[in-house]
Amino acid sequence: MRSNISTSSQSPLALVLIAPSLALIAGLFVYPLTFSLISAFSDEAGRPTLAWFAKAYELYSGDIIFTILIVVASTALTAVIAIAIAGVLTLGETPWIVSTLKALYRWPLFIPFIVAAQCMRTFLAKNGLMNNSFVALGLVDPLQTVSLLDWRGIIITFVWKQVPFVTLLIAGALASIDRATLEAGRNLGASRLRVLVELALPQIVPTLLVALVLSFVTIMSVLSVPMMVAGSQPTMLTVDMAFRINAYGDYATANALGVISYGISAVAAVLYLRQGVAKEGRP
């Protein structure tokens, strides 16, 4: 009886404590999502329509494909580099390399995307820091320098920014693995790369998928990088949505593009959920 009274008295307090969070979620996520869905699927009179999606596809079909390619390529490269760094941090046998990576790889994690984009504008430009360094070292001729402020710059920026986040999750998961299994593989003559790929990675697939899904969705939502690093056609959907609103006040088409972005992000989420369900269904 006393336990029931205590629980009932704590319920109003718990609701008060979580009310600000619920209000933020409702105001900053639920309401915009609901508004965008209604606007994307209805005309000016409020009747159901797919006209805005037809318009979005007609104007920005190339950008939709470009966005998918950029996000998939960035996520894949992020996974490869993060796995390599995490593998060195957890399985590396050269102390100075491990300590150097530990000191350096986290830095981009604390830099906002807009700052990263501005840094890459000065680093990847034709007369930027990268090319000037190569010229100073005598590796290239000044006339041979090229600008990477295009799709390559977008991918480089996304990968550079997301690798620390994914590496932290993967390295933590690798550190929790029973070392006896990995040492057994090494004792049987397997290389560190083979131990990482065949013994360690299969044990951290859920963590890897979580990291990649979060990176995928984050890259999909960034506006500053494609706008500042490339700024030309084709471009990503975030730039198209901002352009439709700022230039034309066309919220309906922008919301249709947003729904398409939801769909692309949902694919990554569904793949993760299917993996989780399949793992729980295994005996």
Stockholm file with secondary structure:
# STOCKHOLM 1.0

chainA/1-283         MRSNISTSSQSPLALVLIAPSLALIAGLFVYPLTFSLISAFSDEAGRPTLAWFAKAYELYSGDIIFTILIVVASTALTAVIAIAIAGVLTLGETPWIVSTLKALYRWPLFIPFIVAAQCMRTFLAKNGLMNNSFVALGLVDPLQTVSLLDWRGIIITFVWKQVPFVTLLIAGALASIDRATLEAGRNLGASRLRVLVELALPQIVPTLLVALVLSFVTIMSVLSVPMMVAGSQPTMLTVDMAFRINAYGDYATANALGVISYGISAVAAVLYLRQGVAKEGRP
#=GR chainA/1-283 SS CHHHHHHHHHHHHHHHHHHHHHHHHIIIIIHHHHHHHHHHTBCTTSCBCCHHHHHHHHHHHHHHHHHHHHHHHHHHHHHHHHHHHHHHHHHCCCHHHHHHHHHHTTGGGGSCHHHHHHHHHHHSSTTSHHHHHHHHTTSSCGGGCCCCTTHHHHHHHHHHHHHHHHHHHHHHHHHTSCHHHHHHHHHTTCCHHHIIIIIIGGGGHHHHHHHHHHHHHHHHHCCHHIIIIICSSSCCHHHHHHHHHHHHCCHHHHHHHHHHHHHHHHHHHHHHHHHHHHHHHCC
#=GC SS_cons         CHHHHHHHHHHHHHHHHHHHHHHHHIIIIIHHHHHHHHHHTBCTTSCBCCHHHHHHHHHHHHHHHHHHHHHHHHHHHHHHHHHHHHHHHHHCCCHHHHHHHHHHTTGGGGSCHHHHHHHHHHHSSTTSHHHHHHHHTTSSCGGGCCCCTTHHHHHHHHHHHHHHHHHHHHHHHHHTSCHHHHHHHHHTTCCHHHIIIIIIGGGGHHHHHHHHHHHHHHHHHCCHHIIIIICSSSCCHHHHHHHHHHHHCCHHHHHHHHHHHHHHHHHHHHHHHHHHHHHHHCC
//
